[in-house]
């Protein structure tokens, strides 16, 4: 059983906002190999107060309201926050037993390391999502990087941390689309939840011209439970400067002093990847349905 803190910018349920953080949270709750010990929130996909509120709402809807949620950075370079204190204190309480799954801007982790210089030495590993190996175009849109670039000083610190770090770049995430065929696999899910996913498919299609969105944050989440089965290790030196990271650009090199980061390049078995996701999602959703939860977490929604 792996102990995990989920550091996220979840906006699932808000109109026209990303949903992959919420799907990653659902995956963690349904995964028998993961013990979710807490959630820390950050700005990113939305304002931190919105992220916090939606995350609390989703946890309660899924019967996991006992899991603590902490507000983190509201903007780049925010001072010590409740999230940073929780990260630092929990790492001390569980040395070398705690994995951090970070799928938004990385300021909460950076602040935790400022509070406790041994923070990175105390954590078992960090798995995160962000960065471009090359400019990214989806449909008719050039997409800007939104995670590492949102707090490049923090990103630089994490990519050079003295603990195992795994990074899922935008390029590998393009191997994990979620389209209408995948949506059909949700036909037994509550209508409110299916509507949120359908609306994001329509929103992303309207924005980019693509007929699918991408499961960006699910890759590092699945990595934490199935690293050996689905992702071949690829240890590289990332030589990106803080200036490079202002745009999320990942520069690779072999400087002797450079910390090694695991940068997987492919999902080795897509069928197993999707089957694993749906097994975990179905498990936590069925438990919620059995408790009578409609999973109606949307503030407002597009018309049915």
QUIURWO-V701473 format. One line per field, one symbol per residue. phi: phi as a letter, one per 40 degrees, with the letter a starting at -180 (. if undefined). burial: I if it has 16 or more other ideal C-beta (glycine too) atoms within 10 Angstrom, else O. A space follows every 10 residues. Layout:
phi: ???
burial: ???
//
This chain:
phi: .bcbbbbabc bdhccgbdbc cccccccccc cccbbccibb bacicacccc cccccccccc ccgbccccbb cbccadgdcd bdccccdccc cccbcgbbbb bbbbdccccc cccccbdcdc ccccabbabi gbcadbbbgb bccccbbccc accccccccb ccbcbbbccd cccccbcbbc cccccccccd dccccccccc dccccccbgc cabbcdcccc ccdcbbdccb bccacbcbbd cdcdcdbgcc bbabcdcccc bcbdbaccac ccdcccdccc dccccccccc cgccfcbcca accc
burial: OIOIIIIIII IIIIOOIIII IIIIIIIIII IOOIOIIIII IIIIIIOIOI IIIIIIIIIO IIOIOOIOII IIIIOOOIOO IIIIIIIIOI IOOOOOIIII IIIIIIIIII IIIOOIOOII OIIIIIIIII IIIOOIOIOO OOOOIIIIII IIOIIIIIII IOIIIIIIII IIIOOIIIOO OIIOOIOOII OIIOIIIIII IOIIIOOIOI OIIIIIIIII IIIIIIIOOI IOOOOIIIOI OOOIIIOIII OOOOOOOOIO IIIIOOIOOO OOIIOIIIOI IIIIIOOIOO OOIOIOIIOO OOOO
//
